[in-house]
Amino acid sequence: MAAAYLDFGDTSELMRAISRGDAPPPIGFRGTGRLRQPVWSKATMDHFAASIGKGDLKQGEDLLCLV
C-alpha cells in the first residue's frame, strides 16, 4: 500500500527509491521471521508526497503562470 500511496509502480521500485534516498524508509517492522512487514508513518509519507516537485518551480512562481 505504501508503494501505491507514494505512486511507485510496485514494491521493488519503492525499495530501490528508498536505497537511493528518494523515498522515506519505514519507521519500523511488524511481525517476525518471514511474516515481518515494514510499517510507514502516514505523516512521513504525506510530508514526502507534498515535497515532491517543490524544487521544480522558481520561488514566487505558481502553476497558473505555466499554463
PDBQT receptor file of N, H, CA, C and O in Angstrom, charges set to zero:
ATOM      1  N   MET A   1       0.824  -1.193   0.000  1.00  0.00    +0.000 N 
ATOM      2  CA  MET A   1       0.000   0.000   0.000  1.00  0.00    +0.000 C 
ATOM      3  C   MET A   1       0.870   1.260   0.000  1.00  0.00    +0.000 C 
ATOM      4  O   MET A   1       0.502   2.276  -0.589  1.00  0.00    +0.000 OA
ATOM      5  N   ALA A   2       2.023   1.182   0.665  1.00  0.00    +0.000 N 
ATOM      6  H   ALA A   2       2.322   0.356   1.144  1.00  0.00    +0.000 HD
ATOM      7  CA  ALA A   2       2.906   2.351   0.707  1.00  0.00    +0.000 C 
ATOM      8  C   ALA A   2       3.409   2.698  -0.687  1.00  0.00    +0.000 C 
ATOM      9  O   ALA A   2       3.496   3.876  -1.032  1.00  0.00    +0.000 OA
ATOM     10  N   ALA A   3       3.741   1.696  -1.491  1.00  0.00    +0.000 N 
ATOM     11  H   ALA A   3       3.670   0.739  -1.210  1.00  0.00    +0.000 HD
ATOM     12  CA  ALA A   3       4.218   1.947  -2.852  1.00  0.00    +0.000 C 
ATOM     13  C   ALA A   3       3.137   2.641  -3.678  1.00  0.00    +0.000 C 
ATOM     14  O   ALA A   3       3.426   3.597  -4.398  1.00  0.00    +0.000 OA
ATOM     15  N   ALA A   4       1.923   2.179  -3.581  1.00  0.00    +0.000 N 
ATOM     16  H   ALA A   4       1.688   1.402  -2.996  1.00  0.00    +0.000 HD
ATOM     17  CA  ALA A   4       0.821   2.796  -4.320  1.00  0.00    +0.000 C 
ATOM     18  C   ALA A   4       0.549   4.207  -3.807  1.00  0.00    +0.000 C 
ATOM     19  O   ALA A   4       0.314   5.117  -4.602  1.00  0.00    +0.000 OA
ATOM     20  N   TYR A   5       0.578   4.398  -2.500  1.00  0.00    +0.000 N 
ATOM     21  H   TYR A   5       0.769   3.659  -1.854  1.00  0.00    +0.000 HD
ATOM     22  CA  TYR A   5       0.310   5.709  -1.910  1.00  0.00    +0.000 C 
ATOM     23  C   TYR A   5       1.330   6.746  -2.384  1.00  0.00    +0.000 C 
ATOM     24  O   TYR A   5       0.996   7.908  -2.612  1.00  0.00    +0.000 OA
ATOM     25  N   LEU A   6       2.591   6.297  -2.527  1.00  0.00    +0.000 N 
ATOM     26  H   LEU A   6       2.863   5.353  -2.342  1.00  0.00    +0.000 HD
ATOM     27  CA  LEU A   6       3.654   7.212  -2.967  1.00  0.00    +0.000 C 
ATOM     28  C   LEU A   6       3.821   7.211  -4.483  1.00  0.00    +0.000 C 
ATOM     29  O   LEU A   6       4.749   7.829  -5.004  1.00  0.00    +0.000 OA
ATOM     30  N   ASP A   7       2.933   6.524  -5.191  1.00  0.00    +0.000 N 
ATOM     31  H   ASP A   7       2.179   6.022  -4.768  1.00  0.00    +0.000 HD
ATOM     32  CA  ASP A   7       2.872   6.497  -6.649  1.00  0.00    +0.000 C 
ATOM     33  C   ASP A   7       4.063   5.796  -7.291  1.00  0.00    +0.000 C 
ATOM     34  O   ASP A   7       4.568   6.237  -8.323  1.00  0.00    +0.000 OA
ATOM     35  N   PHE A   8       4.510   4.704  -6.676  1.00  0.00    +0.000 N 
ATOM     36  H   PHE A   8       4.100   4.345  -5.837  1.00  0.00    +0.000 HD
ATOM     37  CA  PHE A   8       5.522   3.852  -7.282  1.00  0.00    +0.000 C 
ATOM     38  C   PHE A   8       4.804   2.693  -7.963  1.00  0.00    +0.000 C 
ATOM     39  O   PHE A   8       3.734   2.278  -7.518  1.00  0.00    +0.000 OA
ATOM     40  N   GLY A   9       5.380   2.174  -9.028  1.00  0.00    +0.000 N 
ATOM     41  H   GLY A   9       6.249   2.512  -9.390  1.00  0.00    +0.000 HD
ATOM     42  CA  GLY A   9       4.749   1.102  -9.794  1.00  0.00    +0.000 C 
ATOM     43  C   GLY A   9       4.583  -0.187  -9.010  1.00  0.00    +0.000 C 
ATOM     44  O   GLY A   9       3.569  -0.871  -9.151  1.00  0.00    +0.000 OA
ATOM     45  N   ASP A  10       5.565  -0.528  -8.188  1.00  0.00    +0.000 N 
ATOM     46  H   ASP A  10       6.389   0.028  -8.074  1.00  0.00    +0.000 HD
ATOM     47  CA  ASP A  10       5.489  -1.737  -7.376  1.00  0.00    +0.000 C 
ATOM     48  C   ASP A  10       6.426  -1.608  -6.179  1.00  0.00    +0.000 C 
ATOM     49  O   ASP A  10       7.119  -0.601  -6.031  1.00  0.00    +0.000 OA
ATOM     50  N   THR A  11       6.444  -2.625  -5.333  1.00  0.00    +0.000 N 
ATOM     51  H   THR A  11       5.882  -3.443  -5.453  1.00  0.00    +0.000 HD
ATOM     52  CA  THR A  11       7.257  -2.548  -4.122  1.00  0.00    +0.000 C 
ATOM     53  C   THR A  11       8.751  -2.568  -4.432  1.00  0.00    +0.000 C 
ATOM     54  O   THR A  11       9.542  -1.988  -3.687  1.00  0.00    +0.000 OA
ATOM     55  N   SER A  12       9.147  -3.222  -5.512  1.00  0.00    +0.000 N 
ATOM     56  H   SER A  12       8.505  -3.693  -6.117  1.00  0.00    +0.000 HD
ATOM     57  CA  SER A  12      10.570  -3.230  -5.898  1.00  0.00    +0.000 C 
ATOM     58  C   SER A  12      11.040  -1.829  -6.250  1.00  0.00    +0.000 C 
ATOM     59  O   SER A  12      12.143  -1.431  -5.878  1.00  0.00    +0.000 OA
ATOM     60  N   GLU A  13      10.217  -1.087  -6.957  1.00  0.00    +0.000 N 
ATOM     61  H   GLU A  13       9.321  -1.411  -7.259  1.00  0.00    +0.000 HD
ATOM     62  CA  GLU A  13      10.544   0.291  -7.309  1.00  0.00    +0.000 C 
ATOM     63  C   GLU A  13      10.649   1.160  -6.053  1.00  0.00    +0.000 C 
ATOM     64  O   GLU A  13      11.530   2.015  -5.958  1.00  0.00    +0.000 OA
ATOM     65  N   LEU A  14       9.755   0.942  -5.100  1.00  0.00    +0.000 N 
ATOM     66  H   LEU A  14       9.040   0.248  -5.177  1.00  0.00    +0.000 HD
ATOM     67  CA  LEU A  14       9.805   1.670  -3.832  1.00  0.00    +0.000 C 
ATOM     68  C   LEU A  14      11.091   1.341  -3.081  1.00  0.00    +0.000 C 
ATOM     69  O   LEU A  14      11.738   2.245  -2.552  1.00  0.00    +0.000 OA
ATOM     70  N   MET A  15      11.475   0.068  -3.023  1.00  0.00    +0.000 N 
ATOM     71  H   MET A  15      10.949  -0.667  -3.452  1.00  0.00    +0.000 HD
ATOM     72  CA  MET A  15      12.686  -0.333  -2.312  1.00  0.00    +0.000 C 
ATOM     73  C   MET A  15      13.932   0.281  -2.952  1.00  0.00    +0.000 C 
ATOM     74  O   MET A  15      14.849   0.693  -2.241  1.00  0.00    +0.000 OA
ATOM     75  N   ARG A  16      13.977   0.347  -4.281  1.00  0.00    +0.000 N 
ATOM     76  H   ARG A  16      13.232   0.012  -4.859  1.00  0.00    +0.000 HD
ATOM     77  CA  ARG A  16      15.111   0.989  -4.963  1.00  0.00    +0.000 C 
ATOM     78  C   ARG A  16      15.154   2.476  -4.629  1.00  0.00    +0.000 C 
ATOM     79  O   ARG A  16      16.235   3.025  -4.416  1.00  0.00    +0.000 OA
ATOM     80  N   ALA A  17      14.004   3.134  -4.580  1.00  0.00    +0.000 N 
ATOM     81  H   ALA A  17      13.126   2.688  -4.753  1.00  0.00    +0.000 HD
ATOM     82  CA  ALA A  17      13.942   4.558  -4.244  1.00  0.00    +0.000 C 
ATOM     83  C   ALA A  17      14.396   4.794  -2.807  1.00  0.00    +0.000 C 
ATOM     84  O   ALA A  17      15.071   5.785  -2.526  1.00  0.00    +0.000 OA
ATOM     85  N   ILE A  18      14.037   3.906  -1.907  1.00  0.00    +0.000 N 
ATOM     86  H   ILE A  18      13.488   3.102  -2.135  1.00  0.00    +0.000 HD
ATOM     87  CA  ILE A  18      14.470   4.028  -0.509  1.00  0.00    +0.000 C 
ATOM     88  C   ILE A  18      15.985   3.893  -0.426  1.00  0.00    +0.000 C 
ATOM     89  O   ILE A  18      16.637   4.656   0.287  1.00  0.00    +0.000 OA
ATOM     90  N   SER A  19      16.549   2.932  -1.147  1.00  0.00    +0.000 N 
ATOM     91  H   SER A  19      16.019   2.312  -1.726  1.00  0.00    +0.000 HD
ATOM     92  CA  SER A  19      18.003   2.726  -1.089  1.00  0.00    +0.000 C 
ATOM     93  C   SER A  19      18.766   3.910  -1.685  1.00  0.00    +0.000 C 
ATOM     94  O   SER A  19      19.899   4.174  -1.283  1.00  0.00    +0.000 OA
ATOM     95  N   ARG A  20      18.159   4.630  -2.640  1.00  0.00    +0.000 N 
ATOM     96  H   ARG A  20      17.238   4.416  -2.966  1.00  0.00    +0.000 HD
ATOM     97  CA  ARG A  20      18.782   5.826  -3.229  1.00  0.00    +0.000 C 
ATOM     98  C   ARG A  20      18.538   7.066  -2.369  1.00  0.00    +0.000 C 
ATOM     99  O   ARG A  20      19.168   8.102  -2.581  1.00  0.00    +0.000 OA
ATOM    100  N   GLY A  21      17.632   6.963  -1.407  1.00  0.00    +0.000 N 
ATOM    101  H   GLY A  21      17.121   6.122  -1.235  1.00  0.00    +0.000 HD
ATOM    102  CA  GLY A  21      17.281   8.115  -0.587  1.00  0.00    +0.000 C 
ATOM    103  C   GLY A  21      16.198   8.970  -1.216  1.00  0.00    +0.000 C 
ATOM    104  O   GLY A  21      15.986  10.109  -0.799  1.00  0.00    +0.000 OA
ATOM    105  N   ASP A  22      15.506   8.430  -2.220  1.00  0.00    +0.000 N 
ATOM    106  H   ASP A  22      15.678   7.505  -2.558  1.00  0.00    +0.000 HD
ATOM    107  CA  ASP A  22      14.451   9.161  -2.924  1.00  0.00    +0.000 C 
ATOM    108  C   ASP A  22      13.061   8.887  -2.374  1.00  0.00    +0.000 C 
ATOM    109  O   ASP A  22      12.078   9.389  -2.920  1.00  0.00    +0.000 OA
ATOM    110  N   ALA A  23      12.955   8.110  -1.317  1.00  0.00    +0.000 N 
ATOM    111  H   ALA A  23      13.754   7.702  -0.874  1.00  0.00    +0.000 HD
ATOM    112  CA  ALA A  23      11.670   7.807  -0.687  1.00  0.00    +0.000 C 
ATOM    113  C   ALA A  23      11.926   7.586   0.800  1.00  0.00    +0.000 C 
ATOM    114  O   ALA A  23      13.023   7.187   1.189  1.00  0.00    +0.000 OA
ATOM    115  N   PRO A  24      10.917   7.845   1.631  1.00  0.00    +0.000 N 
ATOM    116  CA  PRO A  24      11.115   7.672   3.071  1.00  0.00    +0.000 C 
ATOM    117  C   PRO A  24      11.195   6.194   3.457  1.00  0.00    +0.000 C 
ATOM    118  O   PRO A  24      10.429   5.376   2.948  1.00  0.00    +0.000 OA
ATOM    119  N   PRO A  25      12.117   5.854   4.350  1.00  0.00    +0.000 N 
ATOM    120  CA  PRO A  25      12.204   4.457   4.807  1.00  0.00    +0.000 C 
ATOM    121  C   PRO A  25      11.082   4.142   5.788  1.00  0.00    +0.000 C 
ATOM    122  O   PRO A  25      10.460   5.056   6.330  1.00  0.00    +0.000 OA
ATOM    123  N   PRO A  26      10.820   2.872   6.020  1.00  0.00    +0.000 N 
ATOM    124  CA  PRO A  26       9.816   2.519   7.023  1.00  0.00    +0.000 C 
ATOM    125  C   PRO A  26      10.284   2.940   8.408  1.00  0.00    +0.000 C 
ATOM    126  O   PRO A  26      11.484   3.036   8.666  1.00  0.00    +0.000 OA
ATOM    127  N   ILE A  27       9.324   3.193   9.301  1.00  0.00    +0.000 N 
ATOM    128  H   ILE A  27       8.349   3.116   9.091  1.00  0.00    +0.000 HD
ATOM    129  CA  ILE A  27       9.685   3.610  10.660  1.00  0.00    +0.000 C 
ATOM    130  C   ILE A  27       9.931   2.414  11.563  1.00  0.00    +0.000 C 
ATOM    131  O   ILE A  27      10.454   2.559  12.667  1.00  0.00    +0.000 OA
ATOM    132  N   GLY A  28       9.557   1.247  11.099  1.00  0.00    +0.000 N 
ATOM    133  H   GLY A  28       9.131   1.129  10.201  1.00  0.00    +0.000 HD
ATOM    134  CA  GLY A  28       9.751   0.035  11.892  1.00  0.00    +0.000 C 
ATOM    135  C   GLY A  28       9.213  -1.168  11.147  1.00  0.00    +0.000 C 
ATOM    136  O   GLY A  28       8.849  -1.090   9.973  1.00  0.00    +0.000 OA
ATOM    137  N   PHE A  29       9.171  -2.284  11.860  1.00  0.00    +0.000 N 
ATOM    138  H   PHE A  29       9.466  -2.347  12.813  1.00  0.00    +0.000 HD
ATOM    139  CA  PHE A  29       8.675  -3.516  11.262  1.00  0.00    +0.000 C 
ATOM    140  C   PHE A  29       7.698  -4.188  12.209  1.00  0.00    +0.000 C 
ATOM    141  O   PHE A  29       7.803  -4.059  13.428  1.00  0.00    +0.000 OA
ATOM    142  N   ARG A  30       6.741  -4.912  11.628  1.00  0.00    +0.000 N 
ATOM    143  H   ARG A  30       6.656  -5.017  10.637  1.00  0.00    +0.000 HD
ATOM    144  CA  ARG A  30       5.722  -5.630  12.392  1.00  0.00    +0.000 C 
ATOM    145  C   ARG A  30       5.875  -7.116  12.072  1.00  0.00    +0.000 C 
ATOM    146  O   ARG A  30       6.088  -7.483  10.916  1.00  0.00    +0.000 OA
ATOM    147  N   GLY A  31       5.772  -7.948  13.064  1.00  0.00    +0.000 N 
ATOM    148  H   GLY A  31       5.599  -7.650  14.003  1.00  0.00    +0.000 HD
ATOM    149  CA  GLY A  31       5.873  -9.384  12.862  1.00  0.00    +0.000 C 
ATOM    150  C   GLY A  31       7.303  -9.886  13.028  1.00  0.00    +0.000 C 
ATOM    151  O   GLY A  31       8.221  -9.122  13.327  1.00  0.00    +0.000 OA
ATOM    152  N   THR A  32       7.465 -11.192  12.824  1.00  0.00    +0.000 N 
ATOM    153  H   THR A  32       6.719 -11.813  12.581  1.00  0.00    +0.000 HD
ATOM    154  CA  THR A  32       8.775 -11.808  12.953  1.00  0.00    +0.000 C 
ATOM    155  C   THR A  32       9.019 -12.774  11.806  1.00  0.00    +0.000 C 
ATOM    156  O   THR A  32       8.085 -13.242  11.155  1.00  0.00    +0.000 OA
ATOM    157  N   GLY A  33      10.283 -13.059  11.574  1.00  0.00    +0.000 N 
ATOM    158  H   GLY A  33      11.042 -12.678  12.103  1.00  0.00    +0.000 HD
ATOM    159  CA  GLY A  33      10.645 -14.044  10.558  1.00  0.00    +0.000 C 
ATOM    160  C   GLY A  33      10.155 -13.663   9.177  1.00  0.00    +0.000 C 
ATOM    161  O   GLY A  33      10.263 -12.510   8.759  1.00  0.00    +0.000 OA
ATOM    162  N   ARG A  34       9.617 -14.641   8.477  1.00  0.00    +0.000 N 
ATOM    163  H   ARG A  34       9.529 -15.578   8.816  1.00  0.00    +0.000 HD
ATOM    164  CA  ARG A  34       9.149 -14.417   7.103  1.00  0.00    +0.000 C 
ATOM    165  C   ARG A  34       7.897 -13.546   7.048  1.00  0.00    +0.000 C 
ATOM    166  O   ARG A  34       7.561 -13.011   5.992  1.00  0.00    +0.000 OA
ATOM    167  N   LEU A  35       7.211 -13.402   8.170  1.00  0.00    +0.000 N 
ATOM    168  H   LEU A  35       7.484 -13.837   9.028  1.00  0.00    +0.000 HD
ATOM    169  CA  LEU A  35       5.992 -12.595   8.214  1.00  0.00    +0.000 C 
ATOM    170  C   LEU A  35       6.281 -11.136   8.551  1.00  0.00    +0.000 C 
ATOM    171  O   LEU A  35       5.352 -10.339   8.688  1.00  0.00    +0.000 OA
ATOM    172  N   ARG A  36       7.545 -10.780   8.683  1.00  0.00    +0.000 N 
ATOM    173  H   ARG A  36       8.300 -11.427   8.571  1.00  0.00    +0.000 HD
ATOM    174  CA  ARG A  36       7.936  -9.409   9.033  1.00  0.00    +0.000 C 
ATOM    175  C   ARG A  36       7.570  -8.449   7.899  1.00  0.00    +0.000 C 
ATOM    176  O   ARG A  36       7.928  -8.671   6.742  1.00  0.00    +0.000 OA
ATOM    177  N   GLN A  37       6.858  -7.389   8.247  1.00  0.00    +0.000 N 
ATOM    178  H   GLN A  37       6.567  -7.209   9.186  1.00  0.00    +0.000 HD
ATOM    179  CA  GLN A  37       6.414  -6.411   7.259  1.00  0.00    +0.000 C 
ATOM    180  C   GLN A  37       6.826  -5.007   7.680  1.00  0.00    +0.000 C 
ATOM    181  O   GLN A  37       6.747  -4.673   8.862  1.00  0.00    +0.000 OA
ATOM    182  N   PRO A  38       7.269  -4.169   6.721  1.00  0.00    +0.000 N 
ATOM    183  CA  PRO A  38       7.623  -2.791   7.060  1.00  0.00    +0.000 C 
ATOM    184  C   PRO A  38       6.384  -1.971   7.392  1.00  0.00    +0.000 C 
ATOM    185  O   PRO A  38       5.294  -2.231   6.883  1.00  0.00    +0.000 OA
ATOM    186  N   VAL A  39       6.571  -0.969   8.260  1.00  0.00    +0.000 N 
ATOM    187  H   VAL A  39       7.456  -0.758   8.673  1.00  0.00    +0.000 HD
ATOM    188  CA  VAL A  39       5.486  -0.075   8.663  1.00  0.00    +0.000 C 
ATOM    189  C   VAL A  39       5.954   1.355   8.407  1.00  0.00    +0.000 C 
ATOM    190  O   VAL A  39       7.043   1.746   8.830  1.00  0.00    +0.000 OA
ATOM    191  N   TRP A  40       5.119   2.136   7.708  1.00  0.00    +0.000 N 
ATOM    192  H   TRP A  40       4.235   1.819   7.365  1.00  0.00    +0.000 HD
ATOM    193  CA  TRP A  40       5.433   3.531   7.418  1.00  0.00    +0.000 C 
ATOM    194  C   TRP A  40       4.523   4.442   8.226  1.00  0.00    +0.000 C 
ATOM    195  O   TRP A  40       3.392   4.077   8.548  1.00  0.00    +0.000 OA
ATOM    196  N   SER A  41       5.014   5.607   8.543  1.00  0.00    +0.000 N 
ATOM    197  H   SER A  41       5.932   5.903   8.282  1.00  0.00    +0.000 HD
ATOM    198  CA  SER A  41       4.203   6.637   9.179  1.00  0.00    +0.000 C 
ATOM    199  C   SER A  41       3.453   7.391   8.078  1.00  0.00    +0.000 C 
ATOM    200  O   SER A  41       4.068   7.872   7.126  1.00  0.00    +0.000 OA
ATOM    201  N   LYS A  42       2.143   7.495   8.205  1.00  0.00    +0.000 N 
ATOM    202  H   LYS A  42       1.644   7.105   8.978  1.00  0.00    +0.000 HD
ATOM    203  CA  LYS A  42       1.364   8.215   7.198  1.00  0.00    +0.000 C 
ATOM    204  C   LYS A  42       1.784   9.680   7.143  1.00  0.00    +0.000 C 
ATOM    205  O   LYS A  42       1.810  10.277   6.066  1.00  0.00    +0.000 OA
ATOM    206  N   ALA A  43       2.110  10.262   8.290  1.00  0.00    +0.000 N 
ATOM    207  H   ALA A  43       2.088   9.778   9.164  1.00  0.00    +0.000 HD
ATOM    208  CA  ALA A  43       2.544  11.654   8.317  1.00  0.00    +0.000 C 
ATOM    209  C   ALA A  43       3.844  11.835   7.529  1.00  0.00    +0.000 C 
ATOM    210  O   ALA A  43       4.006  12.827   6.818  1.00  0.00    +0.000 OA
ATOM    211  N   THR A  44       4.765  10.884   7.653  1.00  0.00    +0.000 N 
ATOM    212  H   THR A  44       4.633  10.078   8.230  1.00  0.00    +0.000 HD
ATOM    213  CA  THR A  44       6.025  10.945   6.906  1.00  0.00    +0.000 C 
ATOM    214  C   THR A  44       5.764  10.815   5.414  1.00  0.00    +0.000 C 
ATOM    215  O   THR A  44       6.363  11.530   4.610  1.00  0.00    +0.000 OA
ATOM    216  N   MET A  45       4.868   9.902   5.042  1.00  0.00    +0.000 N 
ATOM    217  H   MET A  45       4.382   9.322   5.696  1.00  0.00    +0.000 HD
ATOM    218  CA  MET A  45       4.556   9.732   3.616  1.00  0.00    +0.000 C 
ATOM    219  C   MET A  45       3.849  10.967   3.071  1.00  0.00    +0.000 C 
ATOM    220  O   MET A  45       4.115  11.375   1.941  1.00  0.00    +0.000 OA
ATOM    221  N   ASP A  46       2.947  11.573   3.855  1.00  0.00    +0.000 N 
ATOM    222  H   ASP A  46       2.730  11.241   4.773  1.00  0.00    +0.000 HD
ATOM    223  CA  ASP A  46       2.271  12.799   3.418  1.00  0.00    +0.000 C 
ATOM    224  C   ASP A  46       3.271  13.929   3.219  1.00  0.00    +0.000 C 
ATOM    225  O   ASP A  46       3.179  14.671   2.242  1.00  0.00    +0.000 OA
ATOM    226  N   HIS A  47       4.223  14.067   4.133  1.00  0.00    +0.000 N 
ATOM    227  H   HIS A  47       4.298  13.463   4.926  1.00  0.00    +0.000 HD
ATOM    228  CA  HIS A  47       5.246  15.110   4.023  1.00  0.00    +0.000 C 
ATOM    229  C   HIS A  47       6.104  14.876   2.781  1.00  0.00    +0.000 C 
ATOM    230  O   HIS A  47       6.417  15.822   2.059  1.00  0.00    +0.000 OA
ATOM    231  N   PHE A  48       6.486  13.626   2.529  1.00  0.00    +0.000 N 
ATOM    232  H   PHE A  48       6.231  12.858   3.116  1.00  0.00    +0.000 HD
ATOM    233  CA  PHE A  48       7.273  13.290   1.345  1.00  0.00    +0.000 C 
ATOM    234  C   PHE A  48       6.492  13.611   0.071  1.00  0.00    +0.000 C 
ATOM    235  O   PHE A  48       7.029  14.226  -0.850  1.00  0.00    +0.000 OA
ATOM    236  N   ALA A  49       5.216  13.190   0.020  1.00  0.00    +0.000 N 
ATOM    237  H   ALA A  49       4.780  12.691   0.769  1.00  0.00    +0.000 HD
ATOM    238  CA  ALA A  49       4.395  13.428  -1.166  1.00  0.00    +0.000 C 
ATOM    239  C   ALA A  49       4.196  14.916  -1.418  1.00  0.00    +0.000 C 
ATOM    240  O   ALA A  49       4.169  15.352  -2.569  1.00  0.00    +0.000 OA
ATOM    241  N   ALA A  50       4.057  15.695  -0.358  1.00  0.00    +0.000 N 
ATOM    242  H   ALA A  50       4.078  15.340   0.577  1.00  0.00    +0.000 HD
ATOM    243  CA  ALA A  50       3.859  17.137  -0.501  1.00  0.00    +0.000 C 
ATOM    244  C   ALA A  50       5.125  17.835  -0.983  1.00  0.00    +0.000 C 
ATOM    245  O   ALA A  50       5.051  18.882  -1.627  1.00  0.00    +0.000 OA
ATOM    246  N   SER A  51       6.288  17.261  -0.675  1.00  0.00    +0.000 N 
ATOM    247  H   SER A  51       6.348  16.411  -0.152  1.00  0.00    +0.000 HD
ATOM    248  CA  SER A  51       7.543  17.914  -1.049  1.00  0.00    +0.000 C 
ATOM    249  C   SER A  51       7.996  17.566  -2.465  1.00  0.00    +0.000 C 
ATOM    250  O   SER A  51       8.912  18.202  -2.986  1.00  0.00    +0.000 OA
ATOM    251  N   ILE A  52       7.380  16.578  -3.094  1.00  0.00    +0.000 N 
ATOM    252  H   ILE A  52       6.636  16.061  -2.671  1.00  0.00    +0.000 HD
ATOM    253  CA  ILE A  52       7.767  16.186  -4.451  1.00  0.00    +0.000 C 
ATOM    254  C   ILE A  52       7.476  17.329  -5.413  1.00  0.00    +0.000 C 
ATOM    255  O   ILE A  52       6.363  17.852  -5.449  1.00  0.00    +0.000 OA
ATOM    256  N   GLY A  53       8.465  17.707  -6.178  1.00  0.00    +0.000 N 
ATOM    257  H   GLY A  53       9.369  17.282  -6.148  1.00  0.00    +0.000 HD
ATOM    258  CA  GLY A  53       8.289  18.721  -7.202  1.00  0.00    +0.000 C 
ATOM    259  C   GLY A  53       8.411  20.148  -6.735  1.00  0.00    +0.000 C 
ATOM    260  O   GLY A  53       8.361  21.062  -7.557  1.00  0.00    +0.000 OA
ATOM    261  N   LYS A  54       8.573  20.378  -5.430  1.00  0.00    +0.000 N 
ATOM    262  H   LYS A  54       8.614  19.635  -4.762  1.00  0.00    +0.000 HD
ATOM    263  CA  LYS A  54       8.677  21.759  -4.962  1.00  0.00    +0.000 C 
ATOM    264  C   LYS A  54       9.909  22.453  -5.519  1.00  0.00    +0.000 C 
ATOM    265  O   LYS A  54       9.895  23.671  -5.698  1.00  0.00    +0.000 OA
ATOM    266  N   GLY A  55      10.954  21.723  -5.792  1.00  0.00    +0.000 N 
ATOM    267  H   GLY A  55      10.965  20.734  -5.646  1.00  0.00    +0.000 HD
ATOM    268  CA  GLY A  55      12.170  22.314  -6.334  1.00  0.00    +0.000 C 
ATOM    269  C   GLY A  55      12.066  22.647  -7.809  1.00  0.00    +0.000 C 
ATOM    270  O   GLY A  55      12.948  23.311  -8.355  1.00  0.00    +0.000 OA
ATOM    271  N   ASP A  56      10.996  22.195  -8.469  1.00  0.00    +0.000 N 
ATOM    272  H   ASP A  56      10.280  21.656  -8.025  1.00  0.00    +0.000 HD
ATOM    273  CA  ASP A  56      10.843  22.427  -9.901  1.00  0.00    +0.000 C 
ATOM    274  C   ASP A  56      10.379  23.840 -10.230  1.00  0.00    +0.000 C 
ATOM    275  O   ASP A  56      10.640  24.321 -11.333  1.00  0.00    +0.000 OA
ATOM    276  N   LEU A  57       9.701  24.517  -9.311  1.00  0.00    +0.000 N 
ATOM    277  H   LEU A  57       9.489  24.126  -8.416  1.00  0.00    +0.000 HD
ATOM    278  CA  LEU A  57       9.185  25.852  -9.559  1.00  0.00    +0.000 C 
ATOM    279  C   LEU A  57      10.106  26.895  -8.935  1.00  0.00    +0.000 C 
ATOM    280  O   LEU A  57      10.661  26.681  -7.858  1.00  0.00    +0.000 OA
ATOM    281  N   LYS A  58      10.258  27.995  -9.605  1.00  0.00    +0.000 N 
ATOM    282  H   LYS A  58       9.807  28.168 -10.480  1.00  0.00    +0.000 HD
ATOM    283  CA  LYS A  58      11.028  29.094  -9.034  1.00  0.00    +0.000 C 
ATOM    284  C   LYS A  58      10.211  29.726  -7.924  1.00  0.00    +0.000 C 
ATOM    285  O   LYS A  58       8.981  29.663  -7.933  1.00  0.00    +0.000 OA
ATOM    286  N   GLN A  59      10.897  30.336  -6.966  1.00  0.00    +0.000 N 
ATOM    287  H   GLN A  59      11.896  30.387  -6.959  1.00  0.00    +0.000 HD
ATOM    288  CA  GLN A  59      10.189  30.959  -5.854  1.00  0.00    +0.000 C 
ATOM    289  C   GLN A  59       9.246  32.036  -6.371  1.00  0.00    +0.000 C 
ATOM    290  O   GLN A  59       9.637  32.865  -7.194  1.00  0.00    +0.000 OA
ATOM    291  N   GLY A  60       8.022  32.027  -5.898  1.00  0.00    +0.000 N 
ATOM    292  H   GLY A  60       7.704  31.354  -5.230  1.00  0.00    +0.000 HD
ATOM    293  CA  GLY A  60       7.025  33.004  -6.314  1.00  0.00    +0.000 C 
ATOM    294  C   GLY A  60       6.269  32.594  -7.559  1.00  0.00    +0.000 C 
ATOM    295  O   GLY A  60       5.279  33.237  -7.908  1.00  0.00    +0.000 OA
ATOM    296  N   GLU A  61       6.699  31.548  -8.237  1.00  0.00    +0.000 N 
ATOM    297  H   GLU A  61       7.503  31.026  -7.953  1.00  0.00    +0.000 HD
ATOM    298  CA  GLU A  61       6.039  31.098  -9.454  1.00  0.00    +0.000 C 
ATOM    299  C   GLU A  61       4.934  30.111  -9.054  1.00  0.00    +0.000 C 
ATOM    300  O   GLU A  61       5.129  29.303  -8.147  1.00  0.00    +0.000 OA
ATOM    301  N   ASP A  62       3.806  30.171  -9.708  1.00  0.00    +0.000 N 
ATOM    302  H   ASP A  62       3.647  30.828 -10.445  1.00  0.00    +0.000 HD
ATOM    303  CA  ASP A  62       2.746  29.217  -9.409  1.00  0.00    +0.000 C 
ATOM    304  C   ASP A  62       2.358  28.496 -10.696  1.00  0.00    +0.000 C 
ATOM    305  O   ASP A  62       2.810  28.856 -11.783  1.00  0.00    +0.000 OA
ATOM    306  N   LEU A  63       1.525  27.487 -10.560  1.00  0.00    +0.000 N 
ATOM    307  H   LEU A  63       1.158  27.195  -9.677  1.00  0.00    +0.000 HD
ATOM    308  CA  LEU A  63       1.154  26.659 -11.706  1.00  0.00    +0.000 C 
ATOM    309  C   LEU A  63       0.346  27.420 -12.750  1.00  0.00    +0.000 C 
ATOM    310  O   LEU A  63       0.446  27.109 -13.937  1.00  0.00    +0.000 OA
ATOM    311  N   LEU A  64      -0.448  28.402 -12.349  1.00  0.00    +0.000 N 
ATOM    312  H   LEU A  64      -0.529  28.654 -11.385  1.00  0.00    +0.000 HD
ATOM    313  CA  LEU A  64      -1.255  29.149 -13.322  1.00  0.00    +0.000 C 
ATOM    314  C   LEU A  64      -0.407  29.874 -14.330  1.00  0.00    +0.000 C 
ATOM    315  O   LEU A  64      -0.809  30.005 -15.486  1.00  0.00    +0.000 OA
ATOM    316  N   CYS A  65       0.765  30.356 -13.931  1.00  0.00    +0.000 N 
ATOM    317  H   CYS A  65       1.092  30.250 -12.992  1.00  0.00    +0.000 HD
ATOM    318  CA  CYS A  65       1.610  31.073 -14.884  1.00  0.00    +0.000 C 
ATOM    319  C   CYS A  65       2.269  30.135 -15.874  1.00  0.00    +0.000 C 
ATOM    320  O   CYS A  65       2.810  30.581 -16.886  1.00  0.00    +0.000 OA
ATOM    321  N   LEU A  66       2.232  28.838 -15.596  1.00  0.00    +0.000 N 
ATOM    322  H   LEU A  66       1.793  28.475 -14.774  1.00  0.00    +0.000 HD
ATOM    323  CA  LEU A  66       2.833  27.861 -16.508  1.00  0.00    +0.000 C 
ATOM    324  C   LEU A  66       1.856  27.373 -17.565  1.00  0.00    +0.000 C 
ATOM    325  O   LEU A  66       2.260  26.709 -18.519  1.00  0.00    +0.000 OA
ATOM    326  N   VAL A  67       0.575  27.693 -17.410  1.00  0.00    +0.000 N 
ATOM    327  H   VAL A  67       0.246  28.233 -16.635  1.00  0.00    +0.000 HD
ATOM    328  CA  VAL A  67      -0.441  27.209 -18.334  1.00  0.00    +0.000 C 
ATOM    329  C   VAL A  67      -0.582  28.141 -19.504  1.00  0.00    +0.000 C 
ATOM    330  O   VAL A  67      -1.396  27.896 -20.394  1.00  0.00    +0.000 OA
TER     331      VAL A  67
